């Protein structure tokens, strides 16, 4: 999501932002925003190592958002990072996309959050359904051709496989991400016995960000100056 929107929320506070713009947003859109916020999960994230196909990365981002995930990491993309940022600019309207120049940089940020890392590989020692979701976790998907690098595998707390029952030996990056996210988000919500794990203040901040996304920049400038 837009960094400048978060700066406005930090400066004015989420309550003031919501109050300033709620009259400019339709009831239908406000109900949709409330529903989306009430289904967001912070404890599950997605990371993609060295994607080479921007379309696969975009599909994974869209799937993440649709399943209630709001943080996606793109690590050392094979295409020019600047180009990938521009191409994914529209996709980050409702989610936070973080770009990391190297796997090491990503791992440093992950460690700050004390988040487990689970990597998808062919023939992993455990299956997706056995990946623990009790603690905050990030699912790591590898490059379309090579899969996860050896360094990434070594960094993972868990390596898992998606059982393959047909003749195909591997799955497309975006399909692997979709199956992994669907399984873990379903189990996480069952574990929580509710649809989201955001604190009330986090929900307010997200709601304020979505309100800012729903109005024009001209209106934002007029209302907050």
C-alpha positions as CSV (number, residue, x, y, z in Angstrom):
1,X,0.0,0.0,0.0
2,X,1.1,3.6,-0.5
3,X,3.7,4.8,1.9
4,X,2.4,8.3,1.8
5,X,-1.0,7.1,3.1
6,X,0.6,5.6,6.1
7,X,2.5,8.8,6.8
8,X,-0.9,10.6,6.8
9,X,-2.4,8.1,9.1
10,X,0.6,8.4,11.5
11,X,0.3,12.2,11.4
12,X,-3.4,12.6,11.8
13,X,-4.4,9.3,13.4
14,X,-6.7,6.6,11.9
15,X,-9.8,7.9,13.6
16,X,-9.4,11.4,12.1
17,X,-8.7,9.9,8.6
18,X,-11.8,7.7,8.8
19,X,-14.0,10.6,10.0
20,X,-12.6,13.0,7.3
21,X,-13.5,10.7,4.3
22,X,-16.4,8.5,5.4
23,X,-19.0,10.8,3.9
24,X,-17.3,10.6,0.5
25,X,-17.4,6.8,0.3
26,X,-20.5,4.8,-0.6
27,X,-22.1,2.6,2.0
28,X,-21.5,-0.4,-0.2
29,X,-17.7,0.3,-0.4
30,X,-17.6,0.9,3.4
31,X,-19.3,-2.4,4.1
32,X,-16.8,-4.1,1.7
33,X,-13.9,-2.5,3.5
34,X,-15.2,-3.6,6.9
35,X,-15.5,-7.1,5.6
36,X,-12.0,-7.2,4.1
37,X,-10.4,-5.8,7.3
38,X,-12.3,-8.3,9.4
39,X,-10.7,-11.2,7.5
40,X,-7.1,-9.9,7.3
41,X,-4.3,-12.1,8.8
42,X,-1.0,-10.7,9.9
43,X,0.5,-14.0,11.1
44,X,0.8,-15.5,7.7
45,X,2.9,-13.9,4.9
46,X,4.2,-15.0,1.5
47,X,7.7,-14.6,0.1
48,X,8.9,-15.4,-3.5
49,X,12.6,-16.0,-4.1
50,X,14.1,-14.7,-7.4
51,X,10.9,-14.8,-9.5
52,X,11.6,-14.6,-13.3
53,X,8.1,-14.2,-14.6
54,X,6.3,-11.1,-13.4
55,X,2.9,-12.6,-14.3
56,X,3.4,-15.4,-11.9
57,X,4.4,-13.0,-9.2
58,X,1.4,-10.8,-9.8
59,X,-0.9,-13.8,-9.7
60,X,0.5,-14.8,-6.3
61,X,0.0,-11.3,-5.0
62,X,-3.6,-11.3,-6.2
63,X,-4.2,-14.7,-4.6
64,X,-2.6,-13.5,-1.3
65,X,-4.9,-10.5,-1.2
66,X,-8.0,-12.6,-2.0
67,X,-7.2,-15.0,0.9
68,X,-6.7,-12.2,3.4
69,X,-2.9,-11.9,3.4
70,X,-1.6,-8.4,3.3
71,X,2.2,-8.8,3.3
72,X,4.2,-10.2,0.4
73,X,7.9,-10.3,0.0
74,X,9.7,-10.4,-3.4
75,X,13.4,-11.4,-3.0
76,X,16.0,-10.6,-5.6
77,X,13.8,-10.7,-8.7
78,X,15.6,-11.9,-11.8
79,X,14.2,-9.0,-13.9
80,X,15.3,-5.5,-13.1
81,X,13.9,-4.7,-9.6
82,X,12.9,-1.2,-10.7
83,X,10.8,-2.6,-13.5
84,X,9.2,-5.1,-11.3
85,X,8.3,-2.4,-8.8
86,X,6.6,-0.4,-11.6
87,X,4.8,-3.4,-12.9
88,X,3.4,-4.4,-9.5
89,X,2.5,-0.8,-8.6
90,X,-1.2,-1.5,-9.2
91,X,-1.2,-4.7,-7.3
92,X,0.0,-3.1,-4.1
93,X,-3.2,-1.0,-3.8
94,X,-4.6,-3.3,-1.1
95,X,-1.5,-5.2,0.1
96,X,2.0,-4.4,1.2
97,X,4.7,-5.6,-1.2
98,X,8.2,-5.6,0.2
99,X,11.2,-5.8,-2.1
100,X,14.5,-7.3,-0.9
101,X,17.8,-7.0,-2.9
102,X,19.1,-10.2,-1.4
103,X,18.0,-13.3,0.6
104,X,20.2,-12.1,3.5
105,X,18.3,-8.8,3.7
106,X,15.0,-10.6,3.7
107,X,16.2,-13.0,6.5
108,X,17.3,-10.0,8.6
109,X,13.8,-8.5,8.4
110,X,12.2,-11.8,9.1
111,X,14.3,-12.4,12.2
112,X,13.1,-9.0,13.6
113,X,9.6,-10.3,13.6
114,X,10.5,-13.7,15.1
115,X,8.6,-15.3,12.3
116,X,9.1,-18.9,11.2
117,X,10.1,-19.7,7.6
118,X,8.5,-22.6,5.7
119,X,9.8,-23.4,2.2
120,X,8.0,-25.3,-0.5
121,X,10.2,-27.9,-2.3
122,X,9.6,-31.1,-4.3
123,X,9.9,-34.1,-2.0
124,X,10.0,-32.1,1.2
125,X,10.3,-34.0,4.5
126,X,6.8,-33.0,5.7
127,X,3.6,-32.2,3.9
128,X,1.8,-28.8,3.7
129,X,-1.0,-29.9,6.0
130,X,1.6,-30.6,8.7
131,X,3.2,-27.2,8.7
132,X,2.5,-25.6,12.0
133,X,0.4,-22.4,12.0
134,X,0.4,-21.7,15.7
135,X,3.2,-19.2,15.4
136,X,3.7,-16.3,12.9
137,X,5.0,-17.8,9.7
138,X,6.2,-16.8,6.2
139,X,5.7,-19.3,3.3
140,X,8.6,-19.2,0.9
141,X,8.2,-20.2,-2.8
142,X,11.1,-20.5,-5.2
143,X,12.0,-19.6,-8.7
144,X,9.8,-21.1,-11.5
145,X,12.6,-23.2,-13.0
146,X,15.0,-23.9,-10.1
147,X,12.9,-23.8,-7.0
148,X,14.4,-22.6,-3.8
149,X,18.2,-21.9,-3.6
150,X,20.3,-24.1,-1.3
151,X,20.9,-21.1,0.9
152,X,17.1,-20.5,1.2
153,X,16.5,-24.1,2.0
154,X,19.1,-24.0,4.8
155,X,17.5,-20.9,6.2
156,X,14.0,-22.5,6.5
157,X,12.7,-23.8,9.8
158,X,10.5,-26.2,7.9
159,X,10.6,-27.6,4.3
160,X,7.3,-29.0,3.0
161,X,5.9,-30.6,-0.1
162,X,2.5,-30.4,-1.7
163,X,1.6,-34.1,-2.3
164,X,1.4,-34.8,-6.1
165,X,-1.0,-37.6,-7.0
166,X,-0.9,-37.3,-10.8
167,X,1.8,-37.6,-13.4
168,X,2.9,-33.9,-13.0
169,X,6.1,-33.5,-10.9
170,X,5.8,-29.9,-10.1
171,X,3.4,-27.0,-9.8
172,X,3.5,-23.4,-11.2
173,X,4.8,-20.8,-8.8
174,X,1.5,-19.1,-8.5
175,X,-0.4,-22.4,-8.1
176,X,2.0,-23.5,-5.4
177,X,1.5,-20.2,-3.6
178,X,-2.3,-20.5,-3.9
179,X,-2.5,-24.0,-2.5
180,X,-0.1,-23.2,0.3
181,X,-1.9,-20.0,1.3
182,X,-5.4,-21.6,1.1
183,X,-4.4,-24.5,3.4
184,X,-2.6,-22.4,6.0
185,X,-5.1,-19.6,6.1
186,X,-8.0,-22.0,6.5
187,X,-6.2,-23.9,9.4
188,X,-5.2,-20.6,11.0
189,X,-8.7,-19.3,11.1
190,X,-9.9,-22.6,12.6
191,X,-7.1,-22.4,15.2
192,X,-8.1,-18.8,16.1
193,X,-11.8,-19.5,16.0
194,X,-12.2,-16.2,14.2
195,X,-11.5,-14.7,10.8
196,X,-8.6,-12.3,11.6
197,X,-5.7,-11.8,14.0
198,X,-5.3,-8.0,13.8
199,X,-5.4,-5.9,17.0
200,X,-8.2,-3.3,17.1
201,X,-5.7,-0.5,16.4
202,X,-4.2,-2.4,13.5
203,X,-7.7,-2.8,12.1
204,X,-8.3,1.0,12.4
205,X,-5.1,1.8,10.6
206,X,-5.9,-0.6,7.8
207,X,-9.4,0.8,7.5
208,X,-8.0,4.3,7.3
209,X,-5.6,3.2,4.6
210,X,-8.4,1.6,2.6
211,X,-10.5,4.8,2.9
212,X,-7.6,6.8,1.5
213,X,-7.3,4.3,-1.3
214,X,-11.0,4.8,-2.1
215,X,-10.9,8.6,-2.7
216,X,-9.0,10.8,-5.1
217,X,-5.6,12.5,-4.3
218,X,-7.3,15.8,-5.0
219,X,-9.8,15.2,-2.3
220,X,-7.1,14.0,0.1
221,X,-5.1,17.2,-0.5
222,X,-8.2,19.4,-0.1
223,X,-9.4,17.7,3.1
224,X,-6.1,17.5,4.9
225,X,-4.6,20.9,4.1
